[in-house]
Every structure is written in C-alpha cells, then in structure tokens.
Amino acid sequence: MQGKGTDTITIRVVPKAKRQEVKELGEGVYKVWVSAAPDKGKANKAVIKAMADFLGVSKARLKIIRGHNSRDKVLEVQGF
C-alpha cells in the first residue's frame, strides 16, 4: 500500500470459518477468515469490519469494488 490517498488491496475470503482472522500474504494481498455465511451480504460486512480493525481505519474508509459475490475481492481504502 502507498501513502495518503486511495489505494486497493486484494483479499481472499474464507466464509463460515471457526475463527475471525486476517493474515497478510504479501504486499497488498490478504487472507480473511470470517464466521459469517455468504448470505445477503453478511460475509461482506464481516470482511469490511475485520479489515477495518486490522488496518486501524474506520469501516467508512473501506469499500468492496470488485468481487461482491466471490471469495476473491478487491477493496478500496481511502486515506491510508
């Protein structure tokens, strides 16, 4: 990730996991485990919360820009 402004990160989601966890796999690539099921956007909301906590930013600064219905997603991070 770069400096202040808008940046993107790539994540691989594991829904319905037994644990909530975020691990960085490489520069700008993360794996996110969430306990929420991929039902009616519940897993996407859990991913936003988990990534916001991990990055130390508010949820409002994160947005899924690609992969809403996929395990592979691209998030936009504003002001990081």
MMTF fields as JSON, N, C-alpha, C and O atoms, coordinates in Angstrom:
{
  "mmtfVersion": "1.0.0",
  "mmtfProducer": "UNKNOWN",
  "numBonds": 319,
  "numAtoms": 320,
  "numGroups": 80,
  "numChains": 1,
  "numModels": 1,
  "chainsPerModel": [1],
  "groupsPerChain": [80],
  "chainIdList": ["A"],
  "bondAtomList": [4, 2, 8, 6, 12, 10, 16, 14, 20, 18, 24, 22, 28, 26, 32, 30, 36, 34, 40, 38, 44, 42, 48, 46, 52, 50, 56, 54, 60, 58, 64, 62, 68, 66, 72, 70, 76, 74, 80, 78, 84, 82, 88, 86, 92, 90, 96, 94, 100, 98, 104, 102, 108, 106, 112, 110, 116, 114, 120, 118, 124, 122, 128, 126, 132, 130, 136, 134, 140, 138, 144, 142, 148, 146, 152, 150, 156, 154, 160, 158, 164, 162, 168, 166, 172, 170, 176, 174, 180, 178, 184, 182, 188, 186, 192, 190, 196, 194, 200, 198, 204, 202, 208, 206, 212, 210, 216, 214, 220, 218, 224, 222, 228, 226, 232, 230, 236, 234, 240, 238, 244, 242, 248, 246, 252, 250, 256, 254, 260, 258, 264, 262, 268, 266, 272, 270, 276, 274, 280, 278, 284, 282, 288, 286, 292, 290, 296, 294, 300, 298, 304, 302, 308, 306, 312, 310, 316, 314],
  "bondOrderList": [1, 1, 1, 1, 1, 1, 1, 1, 1, 1, 1, 1, 1, 1, 1, 1, 1, 1, 1, 1, 1, 1, 1, 1, 1, 1, 1, 1, 1, 1, 1, 1, 1, 1, 1, 1, 1, 1, 1, 1, 1, 1, 1, 1, 1, 1, 1, 1, 1, 1, 1, 1, 1, 1, 1, 1, 1, 1, 1, 1, 1, 1, 1, 1, 1, 1, 1, 1, 1, 1, 1, 1, 1, 1, 1, 1, 1, 1, 1],
  "groupList": [{"groupName": "MET", "atomNameList": ["N", "CA", "C", "O"], "elementList": ["N", "C", "C", "O"], "formalChargeList": [0, 0, 0, 0], "bondAtomList": [1, 0, 2, 1, 3, 2], "bondOrderList": [1, 1, 2], "singleLetterCode": "M", "chemCompType": "L-PEPTIDE LINKING"}, {"groupName": "GLN", "atomNameList": ["N", "CA", "C", "O"], "elementList": ["N", "C", "C", "O"], "formalChargeList": [0, 0, 0, 0], "bondAtomList": [1, 0, 2, 1, 3, 2], "bondOrderList": [1, 1, 2], "singleLetterCode": "Q", "chemCompType": "L-PEPTIDE LINKING"}, {"groupName": "GLY", "atomNameList": ["N", "CA", "C", "O"], "elementList": ["N", "C", "C", "O"], "formalChargeList": [0, 0, 0, 0], "bondAtomList": [1, 0, 2, 1, 3, 2], "bondOrderList": [1, 1, 2], "singleLetterCode": "G", "chemCompType": "PEPTIDE LINKING"}, {"groupName": "LYS", "atomNameList": ["N", "CA", "C", "O"], "elementList": ["N", "C", "C", "O"], "formalChargeList": [0, 0, 0, 0], "bondAtomList": [1, 0, 2, 1, 3, 2], "bondOrderList": [1, 1, 2], "singleLetterCode": "K", "chemCompType": "L-PEPTIDE LINKING"}, {"groupName": "THR", "atomNameList": ["N", "CA", "C", "O"], "elementList": ["N", "C", "C", "O"], "formalChargeList": [0, 0, 0, 0], "bondAtomList": [1, 0, 2, 1, 3, 2], "bondOrderList": [1, 1, 2], "singleLetterCode": "T", "chemCompType": "L-PEPTIDE LINKING"}, {"groupName": "ASP", "atomNameList": ["N", "CA", "C", "O"], "elementList": ["N", "C", "C", "O"], "formalChargeList": [0, 0, 0, 0], "bondAtomList": [1, 0, 2, 1, 3, 2], "bondOrderList": [1, 1, 2], "singleLetterCode": "D", "chemCompType": "L-PEPTIDE LINKING"}, {"groupName": "ILE", "atomNameList": ["N", "CA", "C", "O"], "elementList": ["N", "C", "C", "O"], "formalChargeList": [0, 0, 0, 0], "bondAtomList": [1, 0, 2, 1, 3, 2], "bondOrderList": [1, 1, 2], "singleLetterCode": "I", "chemCompType": "L-PEPTIDE LINKING"}, {"groupName": "ARG", "atomNameList": ["N", "CA", "C", "O"], "elementList": ["N", "C", "C", "O"], "formalChargeList": [0, 0, 0, 0], "bondAtomList": [1, 0, 2, 1, 3, 2], "bondOrderList": [1, 1, 2], "singleLetterCode": "R", "chemCompType": "L-PEPTIDE LINKING"}, {"groupName": "VAL", "atomNameList": ["N", "CA", "C", "O"], "elementList": ["N", "C", "C", "O"], "formalChargeList": [0, 0, 0, 0], "bondAtomList": [1, 0, 2, 1, 3, 2], "bondOrderList": [1, 1, 2], "singleLetterCode": "V", "chemCompType": "L-PEPTIDE LINKING"}, {"groupName": "PRO", "atomNameList": ["N", "CA", "C", "O"], "elementList": ["N", "C", "C", "O"], "formalChargeList": [0, 0, 0, 0], "bondAtomList": [1, 0, 2, 1, 3, 2], "bondOrderList": [1, 1, 2], "singleLetterCode": "P", "chemCompType": "L-PEPTIDE LINKING"}, {"groupName": "ALA", "atomNameList": ["N", "CA", "C", "O"], "elementList": ["N", "C", "C", "O"], "formalChargeList": [0, 0, 0, 0], "bondAtomList": [1, 0, 2, 1, 3, 2], "bondOrderList": [1, 1, 2], "singleLetterCode": "A", "chemCompType": "L-PEPTIDE LINKING"}, {"groupName": "GLU", "atomNameList": ["N", "CA", "C", "O"], "elementList": ["N", "C", "C", "O"], "formalChargeList": [0, 0, 0, 0], "bondAtomList": [1, 0, 2, 1, 3, 2], "bondOrderList": [1, 1, 2], "singleLetterCode": "E", "chemCompType": "L-PEPTIDE LINKING"}, {"groupName": "LEU", "atomNameList": ["N", "CA", "C", "O"], "elementList": ["N", "C", "C", "O"], "formalChargeList": [0, 0, 0, 0], "bondAtomList": [1, 0, 2, 1, 3, 2], "bondOrderList": [1, 1, 2], "singleLetterCode": "L", "chemCompType": "L-PEPTIDE LINKING"}, {"groupName": "TYR", "atomNameList": ["N", "CA", "C", "O"], "elementList": ["N", "C", "C", "O"], "formalChargeList": [0, 0, 0, 0], "bondAtomList": [1, 0, 2, 1, 3, 2], "bondOrderList": [1, 1, 2], "singleLetterCode": "Y", "chemCompType": "L-PEPTIDE LINKING"}, {"groupName": "TRP", "atomNameList": ["N", "CA", "C", "O"], "elementList": ["N", "C", "C", "O"], "formalChargeList": [0, 0, 0, 0], "bondAtomList": [1, 0, 2, 1, 3, 2], "bondOrderList": [1, 1, 2], "singleLetterCode": "W", "chemCompType": "L-PEPTIDE LINKING"}, {"groupName": "SER", "atomNameList": ["N", "CA", "C", "O"], "elementList": ["N", "C", "C", "O"], "formalChargeList": [0, 0, 0, 0], "bondAtomList": [1, 0, 2, 1, 3, 2], "bondOrderList": [1, 1, 2], "singleLetterCode": "S", "chemCompType": "L-PEPTIDE LINKING"}, {"groupName": "ASN", "atomNameList": ["N", "CA", "C", "O"], "elementList": ["N", "C", "C", "O"], "formalChargeList": [0, 0, 0, 0], "bondAtomList": [1, 0, 2, 1, 3, 2], "bondOrderList": [1, 1, 2], "singleLetterCode": "N", "chemCompType": "L-PEPTIDE LINKING"}, {"groupName": "PHE", "atomNameList": ["N", "CA", "C", "O"], "elementList": ["N", "C", "C", "O"], "formalChargeList": [0, 0, 0, 0], "bondAtomList": [1, 0, 2, 1, 3, 2], "bondOrderList": [1, 1, 2], "singleLetterCode": "F", "chemCompType": "L-PEPTIDE LINKING"}, {"groupName": "HIS", "atomNameList": ["N", "CA", "C", "O"], "elementList": ["N", "C", "C", "O"], "formalChargeList": [0, 0, 0, 0], "bondAtomList": [1, 0, 2, 1, 3, 2], "bondOrderList": [1, 1, 2], "singleLetterCode": "H", "chemCompType": "L-PEPTIDE LINKING"}],
  "groupTypeList": [0, 1, 2, 3, 2, 4, 5, 4, 6, 4, 6, 7, 8, 8, 9, 3, 10, 3, 7, 1, 11, 8, 3, 11, 12, 2, 11, 2, 8, 13, 3, 8, 14, 8, 15, 10, 10, 9, 5, 3, 2, 3, 10, 16, 3, 10, 8, 6, 3, 10, 0, 10, 5, 17, 12, 2, 8, 15, 3, 10, 7, 12, 3, 6, 6, 7, 2, 18, 16, 15, 7, 5, 3, 8, 12, 11, 8, 1, 2, 17],
  "groupIdList": [1, 2, 3, 4, 5, 6, 7, 8, 9, 10, 11, 12, 13, 14, 15, 16, 17, 18, 19, 20, 21, 22, 23, 24, 25, 26, 27, 28, 29, 30, 31, 32, 33, 34, 35, 36, 37, 38, 39, 40, 41, 42, 43, 44, 45, 46, 47, 48, 49, 50, 51, 52, 53, 54, 55, 56, 57, 58, 59, 60, 61, 62, 63, 64, 65, 66, 67, 68, 69, 70, 71, 72, 73, 74, 75, 76, 77, 78, 79, 80],
  "secStructList": [7, 7, 1, 1, 1, 3, 3, 3, 3, 3, 3, 3, 3, 3, 6, 6, 7, 1, 1, 7, 3, 3, 3, 3, 3, 3, 6, 6, 3, 3, 3, 3, 3, 7, 1, 1, 7, 1, 1, 6, 6, 2, 2, 2, 2, 2, 2, 2, 2, 2, 2, 2, 2, 2, 2, 6, 7, 7, 4, 4, 4, 3, 3, 3, 3, 3, 7, 6, 6, 1, 1, 3, 3, 3, 3, 3, 3, 3, 7, 7],
  "xCoordList": [0.834, 0.0, 0.885, 2.033, 0.333, 1.113, 0.75, 0.274, 0.96, 0.7, -0.739, -1.632, -0.964, -2.32, -2.949, -2.263, -4.239, -4.97, -5.846, -6.334, -6.05, -6.865, -5.984, -5.184, -6.135, -5.351, -6.268, -7.373, -5.813, -6.588, -5.787, -4.558, -6.509, -5.888, -6.713, -7.921, -6.053, -6.691, -6.838, -5.906, -8.023, -8.23, -8.863, -9.561, -8.596, -9.213, -9.998, -9.424, -11.302, -12.188, -12.498, -12.742, -12.482, -12.923, -14.149, -14.007, -15.365, -16.571, -16.871, -16.327, -17.736, -18.158, -16.971, -16.988, -15.954, -14.774, -15.037, -15.936, -14.266, -14.41, -13.751, -13.987, -12.925, -12.233, -12.335, -12.579, -12.145, -12.087, -10.615, -10.029, -10.027, -8.596, -8.253, -8.913, -7.208, -6.676, -5.18, -4.495, -4.673, -3.226, -2.799, -3.473, -1.669, -1.105, -0.254, 0.655, -0.558, 0.176, 1.344, 2.318, 1.246, 2.272, 1.869, 0.902, 2.589, 2.308, 0.931, 0.728, -0.009, -1.34, -2.242, -3.293, -1.858, -2.668, -2.919, -1.982, -4.197, -4.581, -5.506, -6.182, -5.522, -6.492, -7.302, -6.749, -8.64, -9.537, -10.488, -11.202, -10.493, -11.421, -12.522, -12.236, -13.774, -14.911, -15.9, -16.033, -16.595, -17.555, -18.893, -19.689, -19.148, -20.419, -20.53, -19.544, -21.762, -22.041, -22.203, -22.584, -21.912, -22.079, -23.557, -23.946, -24.362, -25.809, -26.267, -26.097, -26.844, -27.386, -26.352, -26.693, -25.097, -24.054, -23.457, -22.655, -23.827, -23.307, -21.793, -21.101, -21.281, -19.833, -19.099, -18.023, -19.656, -19.018, -18.929, -17.91, -19.992, -19.964, -18.913, -18.207, -18.816, -17.824, -16.405, -15.502, -16.209, -14.898, -14.507, -13.369, -15.445, -15.164, -14.781, -13.822, -15.517, -15.203, -13.84, -13.044, -13.571, -12.288, -11.116, -10.106, -11.246, -10.158, -9.991, -8.867, -11.089, -11.01, -10.277, -9.42, -10.616, -9.926, -8.454, -7.6, -8.15, -6.769, -5.919, -4.775, -6.484, -5.744, -5.788, -5.018, -6.685, -6.813, -7.476, -7.115, -8.44, -9.18, -10.675, -11.085, -11.477, -12.918, -13.491, -12.93, -14.614, -15.276, -15.701, -15.762, -15.993, -16.441, -15.355, -15.66, -14.103, -12.997, -12.714, -11.822, -13.46, -13.278, -14.508, -15.641, -14.259, -15.358, -14.942, -13.836, -15.83, -15.577, -15.859, -16.978, -14.846, -15.036, -15.109, -15.524, -14.706, -14.789, -14.902, -14.22, -15.768, -15.883, -16.949, -16.798, -18.028, -19.088, -19.63, -20.012, -19.671, -20.21, -19.131, -19.42, -17.903, -16.768, -15.93, -16.005, -15.137, -14.198, -13.004, -12.372, -12.699, -11.613, -12.208, -13.071, -11.738, -12.295, -11.182, -10.028, -11.556, -10.648, -11.324, -12.462, -10.6, -11.092, -10.408, -9.212, -11.161, -10.605, -10.461, -11.399, -9.286, -9.005, -8.735, -7.822, -9.519, -9.36, -8.551, -8.78, -7.611, -6.837, -5.901, -5.714, -5.304, -4.388, -3.016, -2.094],
  "yCoordList": [-1.165, 0.0, 1.235, 1.202, 2.306, 3.514, 4.502, 4.088, 5.784, 6.804, 7.248, 6.525, 8.471, 9.025, 9.1, 9.345, 8.892, 8.888, 7.657, 7.189, 7.134, 5.935, 4.818, 5.022, 3.651, 2.502, 1.283, 1.315, 0.222, -1.012, -2.153, -2.178, -3.09, -4.306, -5.49, -5.377, -6.615, -7.837, -8.774, -8.954, -9.37, -10.302, -11.594, -11.619, -12.654, -13.974, -14.259, -14.28, -14.48, -14.653, -16.123, -16.883, -16.503, -17.833, -17.621, -17.359, -17.733, -17.545, -18.775, -19.854, -18.6, -19.679, -20.35, -21.556, -19.572, -20.105, -20.191, -19.528, -20.992, -21.116, -19.958, -19.755, -19.203, -18.08, -16.848, -16.95, -15.69, -14.43, -14.032, -13.836, -13.915, -13.618, -12.983, -13.227, -12.163, -11.557, -11.816, -11.577, -12.3, -12.501, -11.858, -11.972, -11.179, -10.591, -11.653, -12.219, -11.92, -12.936, -12.332, -13.021, -11.075, -10.371, -8.914, -8.501, -8.152, -6.725, -6.471, -6.696, -6.003, -5.686, -6.876, -6.729, -8.059, -9.27, -9.874, -10.115, -10.116, -10.601, -11.802, -11.987, -12.614, -13.699, -13.388, -13.1, -13.451, -13.06, -14.211, -14.689, -14.652, -15.664, -14.958, -14.185, -15.214, -14.64, -15.748, -16.708, -15.612, -16.644, -16.487, -17.425, -15.328, -15.078, -15.904, -16.184, -16.276, -17.011, -16.021, -14.87, -16.469, -15.585, -15.485, -15.899, -14.937, -14.859, -13.418, -12.839, -12.841, -11.477, -10.441, -9.483, -10.628, -9.653, -9.721, -8.861, -10.723, -10.825, -11.021, -10.401, -11.869, -12.098, -10.843, -10.537, -10.115, -8.882, -7.854, -7.179, -7.732, -6.804, -7.233, -6.397, -8.541, -9.057, -8.814, -8.53, -8.924, -8.669, -7.205, -6.907, -6.294, -4.866, -4.58, -3.85, -5.144, -4.927, -5.503, -4.847, -6.72, -7.366, -6.582, -6.385, -6.138, -5.385, -4.004, -3.527, -3.367, -2.064, -2.197, -1.376, -3.231, -3.474, -3.771, -3.252, -4.602, -4.987, -3.8, -3.653, -2.955, -1.805, -0.584, 0.359, -0.601, 0.534, 1.739, 2.877, 1.501, 2.575, 2.357, 1.277, 3.375, 3.226, 2.417, 2.39, 1.763, 0.965, 1.833, 1.356, 3.098, 4.01, 4.256, 4.678, 3.999, 4.22, 3.009, 3.056, 1.93, 0.708, 0.453, 0.692, -0.035, -0.322, -1.477, -1.482, -2.449, -3.55, -3.018, -2.599, -3.036, -2.52, -3.635, -3.401, -4.834, -5.962, -7.261, -7.433, -8.164, -9.474, -9.58, -10.357, -8.822, -8.865, -10.274, -10.608, -11.093, -12.447, -13.51, -14.643, -13.149, -14.048, -14.092, -13.188, -15.141, -15.204, -14.28, -13.838, -13.992, -13.073, -11.687, -11.483, -10.742, -9.391, -8.36, -8.626, -7.186, -6.032, -4.95, -4.564, -4.462, -3.395, -2.094, -2.063, -1.028, 0.316, 0.873, 0.821, 1.404, 2.003, 3.481, 3.834, 4.344, 5.78, 6.361, 6.027, 7.226, 7.946, 7.104, 7.369, 6.087, 5.215, 5.296, 4.641],
  "zCoordList": [0.0, 0.0, 0.0, 0.442, -0.497, -0.645, 0.454, 1.511, 0.237, 1.235, 1.247, 0.806, 1.768, 1.861, 0.481, -0.512, 0.422, -0.833, -0.895, 0.134, -2.072, -2.252, -2.781, -3.694, -2.207, -2.62, -2.66, -2.118, -3.294, -3.343, -2.74, -2.8, -2.163, -1.648, -2.131, -2.34, -2.303, -2.762, -1.576, -0.792, -1.45, -0.351, -0.856, -1.87, -0.119, -0.341, 0.926, 2.015, 0.804, 1.954, 2.185, 1.248, 3.458, 3.87, 4.761, 5.956, 4.179, 4.988, 5.841, 5.607, 6.825, 7.725, 8.409, 8.656, 8.711, 9.388, 10.89, 11.408, 11.567, 13.02, 13.757, 14.947, 13.044, 13.681, 12.794, 11.592, 13.401, 12.665, 12.679, 13.743, 11.501, 11.435, 10.097, 9.087, 10.112, 8.892, 8.878, 9.873, 7.762, 7.59, 6.295, 5.271, 6.353, 5.139, 4.455, 5.062, 3.185, 2.43, 1.659, 1.356, 1.35, 0.595, 0.533, 1.175, -0.22, -0.302, -0.926, -2.12, -0.103, -0.59, -0.835, -1.458, -0.358, -0.529, 0.854, 1.616, 1.169, 2.487, 2.367, 1.355, 3.421, 3.54, 4.791, 5.852, 4.644, 5.724, 6.031, 5.149, 7.287, 7.75, 8.529, 9.444, 8.176, 8.906, 9.224, 8.465, 10.352, 10.748, 10.036, 10.007, 9.467, 8.773, 7.492, 6.812, 7.199, 5.962, 4.809, 5.024, 3.586, 2.426, 2.032, 0.94, 2.923, 2.734, 2.915, 3.988, 1.875, 1.913, 2.355, 3.049, 1.958, 2.238, 3.63, 3.991, 4.425, 5.792, 5.816, 6.624, 4.947, 4.919, 4.451, 4.965, 3.49, 3.021, 4.147, 4.29, 4.947, 6.081, 7.1, 7.664, 7.331, 8.275, 7.767, 8.554, 6.455, 5.857, 6.046, 6.41, 5.798, 5.974, 7.419, 7.671, 8.371, 9.783, 10.145, 10.817, 9.703, 10.026, 9.447, 10.122, 8.206, 7.581, 8.223, 8.376, 8.595, 9.258, 10.591, 10.919, 11.356, 12.625, 12.403, 13.122, 11.414, 11.131, 10.688, 11.118, 9.825, 9.292, 10.209, 10.027, 11.188, 12.092, 11.454, 11.752, 10.582, 9.924, 10.177, 10.601, 9.919, 10.084, 8.922, 7.826, 9.185, 8.152, 6.969, 5.836, 7.231, 6.175, 5.129, 4.014, 5.471, 4.534, 3.653, 2.807, 3.842, 3.048, 2.191, 2.609, 0.987, 0.066, -0.843, -1.383, -1.007, -1.94, -3.338, -3.634, -4.194, -5.55, -6.598, -7.733, -6.212, -7.147, -6.337, -5.326, -6.793, -6.162, -5.1, -4.157, -5.225, -4.219, -3.989, -2.868, -5.017, -4.912, -5.066, -5.451, -4.768, -4.947, -3.674, -2.842, -3.53, -2.4, -2.621, -1.661, -3.87, -4.204, -4.399, -5.252, -3.601, -3.635, -3.73, -3.391, -4.197, -4.204, -3.38, -3.648, -2.364, -1.509, -1.832, -2.119, -1.785, -1.907, -0.503, 0.292, -0.2, 1.101, 0.864, 0.117, 1.491, 1.335, 2.485, 3.648, 2.156, 3.152, 3.979, 5.167, 3.37, 4.127, 3.534, 4.019]
}
